[in-house]
Amino acid sequence: MNLVAERVTSESGDFQLLVQQLDAYLAIINGDNHSFFNQYNQINHLKNCIVVYANNEPIACGAMKIFDAETMEIKRMYVKENHRGKGVAKFVLADLEQWAKEIGKKACVLETSKTMLDAVALYKGFDYLRIPNYGQYIGVEVSICFKKIL
């Protein structure tokens, strides 16, 4: 599969469409916890977003935002269901990490749900190490946070 990553902002229509699909998926996964997580996943003003295309079709996205002076926080990772298991998420994550390095960041952090076993495996496979839950995720049982030094 020939993948092309386009670096965009959150104003991209394709990025917004993929995030709508992600939110619908997460509403099912997160159930009663969805509104809690959703309040921290707004995409307004994100400057570092990626849309991945296969045959000119938007099939995946990811984003990052400044966490602190040396760190970016990975957000809004999503791959359409019919493209999962083909290395697309790895492609997105690798491009986000490369972009973070290009803008001078030294690390990335992220949060995911303990129930999203594929996501947890992806991040562990990319050498992300578990860290104590940060910020709004402190004390949230279903959340798991990771950090990687780039």
N, C-alpha and C positions, 0 to 999 in steps of 0.2 A: 504494500500500500504506500503510495507516494503522499507523504504528509508535508504540508506547508504551514508554517507558523507565521501569523501576522501580529505584530505588536501594535496594540491599539489603546484607546482610553475606554472608560466605561460608557462613553457616548456612542460606541459602535453598536449598530442595530443587531449584528450577528452575536456580539457578546451579550447584549440584553436578552435576546431570544434564548440563548443557551442558559443564562442564569434563571430565566423563568422556568425552564425545564428542570434545572437543578433544584429550584425551590419547591416545585411540585413533588419531585422525588424525595427531598428531605422532609416534606410535610408528612409523608407516609412513614419514613424511617424514624423520625423524631417523635411522631405522635403528639402527646400532650406537651412535650418540651419544645415544640416547633416555634411558638411565639417568642420564647426566651432567646433561642439561638438566632431567630430571624432579625431581631432588633440589632444584632451586632454584625449582620451580613449585608447591610445596605451598600449599594455600589456607586452611590453619588460621588463624583469627583475622583474616582480611581484613575490614576495616571499610568499605571503599569499593568496592563491586561494583555492576554494572549488569546487569540482565536486560532484554532487549528482546523485546517481544511483538508479534505480528501476529495479529489475530483470536483473541486470548487464548492463542495458542501461543507458548511460549518459543523464539525462533529465533536469539538471539545473546547474547553476554555480553562483558564486559570488567571489569577491576579495576585498582586502583592501590594502591600502598602507599608509605609515607614512605621517601624515598631519603635526603634530608637536610633541614635546616631550611627550605629554600626550594623543594624539588623533590619531586615524586611520580614513582614509577616505574610505567609502564603495564605491566600484566600480563594474561594470560589472555584475550586478544582472540580471539573465535571467532564465526563465522557459519555456521549450518547450510548444507550444500552447495546445497540447492535454493533458497536465498535469497541466494546470492552474486551479485555483479554488479548489485545493485539499490540500492546506496547505504547498505546497513545498517551496514557497518563504519564508514563516515563518520559515521553517526548515533551509533554507540557512542563513537567517538573524540571527537567534538565534545562529547558529554555528559560524558565523563570530564574533558576539558580545562576545561569550564565548572565542574564540581564542584571541580576543583583550585583554580581561581581563587576560588571561593566560600569555600574554607577557607584562603585567604591564600597559596597557593603561587605561585611566580613562574615555574616551569619544569616540564617533564616530560622524563623520559628513558625509553628502552626498548631492548630487545634483540630482534632477530629473526634468522632464518636468511637468509643470502645466497641460498639456493635458493628462498625463498618470495617470488617476484618480485611477486606481487600485494600482499603486505604491504609490501614495500620501496616499491613505487609509491604505496601509500596514504599512508605516512608522509612520503615526499618531497612528495606532493601537499598535505599539511597543513603544509608548511614546516618539517619536522623536518630538521635538519642532521646529517650524519654526524660522530660524535665518536670518539675512540679508545675501544676496548673497555674497559669498566670492570669492577671487581670480579672475580667468578668468570669473566667472559668474556675477560679478558686472555689473549692467546695462543691463543684458540679460533678457528681459521681460518674455520669456517663461520658464525660470529657476526658480526653487524653492529649497531652501536649508534648511536642517534640522540638528539638533544636539541632541544627547542623552548622558546624563551622565550615565555611566555604574555602 
